[in-house]
Amino acid sequence: SSTGARYYTSWAGTARGLPSGGGDLLVAALESSALRCDVDAARAMRGVLNRYRLDGFSNDLVGPAEWAKRQLGAILPFTLTQGPRGLTPVLWPWLDSVTDSRWHLQEGPGFVGGPTVTYTGGGGASLVRVLHSYCPATGEYTGEASASSRDQLRGRVAASLLGGRGRLQTVETRLIWDVATAERVARDRLLVGGTPRRTIAYQCDPGVYGAGGRLELRVGLPFVLTDDRLRLSRAPAVVRRIERAGERMRVDVDLRDDGLRPAG
């Protein structure tokens, strides 16, 4: 201003500001977007994401879908990816029950596996910090939640396998004031990024597994995998990546049968 005074807007996080569920916010953002979005997919996951209570405001000049990707995608367990119906939100499969998988794929003609199994890079996260309750007057976060792999036996075993190479992951968000939500986000991030995963590449028949095919695969799809070459029988898995070039289609699959994770 002409007097040199500084003004700012602050979200107090008081009882008068009712928190909103993360699922409601995602649906509202995609409904408001001018981009083609799969709003039905967002509605289907509304109940899961509404367990995360969010407050706040935005003064950025950004489209609703981009805002959802930047702000919600940074803290909630979903990924925005291109699908047959446009921009599609996909829940992280690592947080659901492996028994939810309804697809059973078997290695063989039309779904041929590569010769090797690789591991995702990185040493994994051994500690996750979530900084929340932002104060614009000081430019600092006044709340912190954390989750450590050493807080539980399964995590301590994972840390020992990594040889102490686990890293610190810090998440900063201006949308969380609820302590329980911050703690849930920290636990989610630790569960997803705590240990490297096994990945297998498959060459697939695009007429069967490609867009419009009888067994169309999509990124994020959970299923169970049988591969006699690798002695896998109905192993929980998820589609990690799909690449298509003409009549060639490669699908990278992450296994979800890590013995250090809960079975369901």
Disulfide bonds with the S-S distance in Angstrom:
none
